[in-house]
């Protein structure tokens, strides 16, 4: 009787993976319901969970992601040891191990979908913000780049530099994590969906190692923690923090999280945040312009202030140090993850931030960047 109940329980758990898959793909056709119900409830669950895990000073997500593969390997070794020393039939032991592994992965996927994953199916932020995203004319893209360069040049003038003439932040990440929520609080008067009290962003302990993957931050829905690679250059540290905090507030799409990082950074009174958000927008916009018209984009490089040029050079040199096979594999994995969550462009979806920037530029011509 006990064995029968155990089999039924295992069958139920095995079905959770396919059930999560069904929920995810079936709700893709009802973004208005996801927006009105799921995203609201999910945000509150995430909020309380983030405040709870926020009581712990270190990243619980980092601990989990390091321990899980270690446990999988240990259990596999245990199966082999049983075969060698206890003479257990390896087929039986290995089969049970694989079934349990599939069961665990299915439960994890189901929890991901229920806790946060369905936010991929919510209404686009462009609709929430009343922005009309449409085909971009090259002239509009050029105008955007010029505006962002001029803004970056202006903001860069009064920032603190290190001995190499590169932008730095006195107080480091601790200052960033303390002040990052201020932009969200301010912009909540325009976009209430971005408001709410959440746990602060957390530093990744193995940040330098994380850079080998090409990742500057990661949101972990099981602990509701916005995790930041604090080894990256200071010029993008505030914007990266705001990006992960956008995920924390239920905006799953990468292009939208980047745009929200731009908006919340510029809503922040701290000029370091304004500059970081502007630099993030400038990098994406210029990348798009180089793809569209390399000759014209090259001409705009002469418009950069020396300080901005040094910061961008330092960023480029930083990431070049970490290029390699690990970064390529991680990029492929991330690409597959994004596509599996209906971001069909994969990693290219990061560049679609430009569409939102231009939609904002067209909707609010002469907009004075929220609070200036």
N, C-alpha and C positions, 0 to 999 in steps of 0.2 A: 504493500500500500504506500509506504514511504517512498519507494523507488518510482512508483507511478506518479505521485504528486511532484516529485523532483523533475521527472521528464516533462510534465505539463508546464511547470514553472520555467524550465529551460526553453521549451517551445515558445512560450509567451514572450520571453526575453529576446529570442531569436527573431520574432516578428516585429520587434520595435524598430529595427533598422529600416525594413521596407515600409513600415507605417510612417516613419519620419520622412522618408522619400516621397511617399504619397501626399502627405500634408504639404510638403514644400512645393511640389509641382502643381498640385491642384489649386492652391491658394494664389498662384501666380496670376490667375485670371480675375482676381477680386481685390485689387490694390486698395480700393476705397474702404473695404471692410477691415483689411489689415491695418490701414491707417487709423480708422476710427476706433477699433477695439484692441487688436493684438498689440500694436505699437504702444498704445497708452498703458496697457497692463504690463507689458514687457518692460517698459521704461521704469515703472514704479518698482517692479521686482528687482530690476538691475540697480536701481537707486539704493534700496535698502541693503542689497547684497554688497554693493560697493562700499557703503558706509561701514558694514560689518567687517569686510576684509581689510578695509582701510585702517582698522585698529592695529593691524599687524604691520610693522615698519618695513618689512621686506616684501618682495613680489612672491606671492603664493603661486602665481602662474608659472614662474620660473622654476620653482621647486617641483611642481607637478610635471612639467614638460621634461625635466631632467630625470625624474624618478620613473616615469611611466615606461620609457624604452628599456631602462635598466631592469625593471621588474619583469618585463616580457622576456628579456634575455635570460634572467635568472631562472624563470619558470621553464624555459626551453632546456636549459642545462640540467635542470632537475629531472626532466623527462628522460634525457639521455643517461643520466646517472642511474636512474631506476633500471634502465635497460642493461647497463653494464654490470651493476653490482647486485641488483635484485632479480635480474633475468626476466623482467617484465617484457611482454611482447611489445616491441617498439611501435608497431602499427597501431595497436590499441592506445598506447600512451600518447603518441603523436597525434592521432585522430582526435582524441579528447582535448588535447592542448589547442589544436586548430579550431575546433568547435567553440571552445571557451573564448578564444581570442576574437573570433568573428562575433560572438555574442557580446563581448565587452565593447568592441568597436561599434556595433549596432546600437547599443544602449547610449554610448557617447554621442553618436550622431543624432539620435532621437532627442536627447537632452539639449544638444546644440540648437536643433530646429525649434523646440518648444521654448527654450529660454530666450533666444536672440535671433536665430537664423532666418525666421520668417520676415525680419525687417528688410531683407533683400527684395521682398515682394511688396513693400509699402509704396505709396505714391512718390514719384520723383520729387526731390527737393525743389526743383524748378516750379512745380505746381504749388507747393506750399508757399514759396516765396513770390509767386505771381510773375515768374520770369518766363519769357517765351524763347525756348531754345530752338534755333533753326540754322539753316546753312549759313556758314560764315564767309563773308567776302574778304578777300585779301587786304583790302584797304582798312577794314574794321580791325583785322588782326594787327596790322602795322600800327594803327592808332592806339590800340590797347598796349602794345609793347612800348611805344614812346611814352605814354602816360605812366606806365609802371616804372620805366627807367628813370624818368624825371622824379617820380615820387621816391624811389629808392635812393637816388642821389641826395634828395633833400633830407630824408630821414637819417641817412648815414652820417651827416655832418657832425652831430652832437653825441655820437655813440663812443663808448670807451673802446680803446684798442689795446692789444697786447704788444709785446716787444717787436713782433713781426708786422705790426700795422694791420692786424686782422681783428675784426670785431670780437669782443669778449663780453661776458656778463659777470659783473661783480656779484658774488653770492651764488653763482653757478645754478645748477638744476634746482637746488632747494628754493631759490628765489623764484624760479620759473614755475615750479609746481604750486607755490603759494599764491601766485598772482594770476595763473592761467584762467581760473574760474571767473575772474572779474569781467573779462570780455563776454563770456557766456551770460553772466547776470545782466550786463548792460544790453546786449542784443536781444534778450528775452522779451523786451518791451515791443520789439518788432516781430520776432519769431519765437512765440511762447514754447514751441517744441524744443528749443535749445536750453530752456531754463531748468531749474531744479538743483538740489544740493546732492552732490555725489562725492564719493571718495576721491582723494587727490591722486594724480598720476604717480606712478612708482618707477624708480630707476631699475634697470636691469643690472644685476651684479656682474655678469659676464658680458658687459656691453662691447668691449673691444673684440671679443670672440664673435659676438653677434654680427659685427660689421663684415665678417667674412661671408655672411649670407646676403649682404646687400640690404639688410632690413634695418630701418631706423626706429621702428616702433611696432608694437603689436597689441591688439586688444584681445583679452582672454575672457569669453563670455561666461565660463564656468565659475569664475571668481569675480567677474565684473570689474577687472582691473585694467586701467590704461597704462601699459608698460612702455617705457621709453629707453632707447639706446642712448645713454648719456655720454657716450664717447664721441658722438658726432660733433662737428663744428658748431659753435654757439650760434652762428647766424641762422641756422634752421631749427635749433632746439625748441624755441617757443612755438613755432608753427607746427612742428612734429607733435609736440605735447597736445596742442589744440586739435590736431587731426585725430589722435587716439581718443581724446575726450569726446569728439563728435561720434565716434563709434560707440562709446559708452552711453551716449544719449539715444542710441537706436538708429543711427544713420550708417548703414552697412556699406553702401557703395563707395568705392575709393575716390571717384571723381567728386562726389558730393562731400565726402569728408575733407578733401583738399579745399574745396570751395568754402566750407564752413570754417576751416582753419584760417582762411583768408579773411572772412567776415569777422570772426571773433577776435582774431589778432588785431585787426584794425579798430575794433570797438574798444579794445583795451587802451587805457590811458598811457600805459608804458610804451615809450618810443621803441624799445627793444622788441616788443611784440609786434608793433606796427611794421617795423623794418623786416622782421622775420617773415611775417605773412605776405608782405609785398615781394620779398625775394622769392618766396615759394611760387607766387603767381607769375613773377617775371620769368623764372626758369622754365615753367611749363609753357608760357606764352611764346617765349623765344624759341624753344624747341619746336613748337608747332610752326612758327614763322620760318625757321631754317628748313623745315620739310617742304614748306610751300614755296619759298623764294630765298634760297641760300645767299644770293648776291645782295639783295636788299637787307636781309637780316645781318649780314656781315658789316654792312655800312653802319647799322645801329650800334655796333660794339664800340665805336668811337665816341658814342654819346655817354658812355658809362663814366661815372666819377671814379677816381683812382681807388678810393676806399672800397667801393662796390666791386671793382675789378679784382682787387686783392682777395676779397671774401669769396668771390666765385672761383678764383684760381685755387684758393686753399681748399674749397669744397671738392673741386675736381681732383686735386692731388691726394686728398684724403681717401676718396673712394677708389682711386687707382691702386692704392696700396693693398686693397683687399680684393681686387679682382682675381678670379681663378675658378677652379672647377666647382668649389663649394657654392660660390655665388651663382654659377650657371645652373646648378642642380636646384638650388633654392628658388631661383627665378622660374624654372620650369614647374616646380611644385606649386608655387604661388599662382602661376598662370593657370594651371589645372584647377586649383581651388576656386579662383575667380570665375572661371568658365562653368564649373559645376554649380555655382551659385548665381547663374544666369547673367553674369557679366561677360557677354559673348566676346568682347574684344580682348578678354584676358588682361594681361598687364598693360596693354595699350589703353585701357579704360582710364588709367591715371591721367592721360593727356586730355580727356574730355572735360577736365576742369575749365579749359579755355572757353568752351561753349557757354558755360555758366557765367564766366567773367564778361564775355561779349554781350550776353543777354542782359546782364546787369548794366553794362555800359550803354546799351540801346534803350533800356527801360528808364534809366535815370541819367540822361545826358547832363554832364557837368556836376554829377553827384560829388559831394565834398567828403567822400569816404566816411560817412556815418556821423562823425562827431568833431570834425575840424572846421 
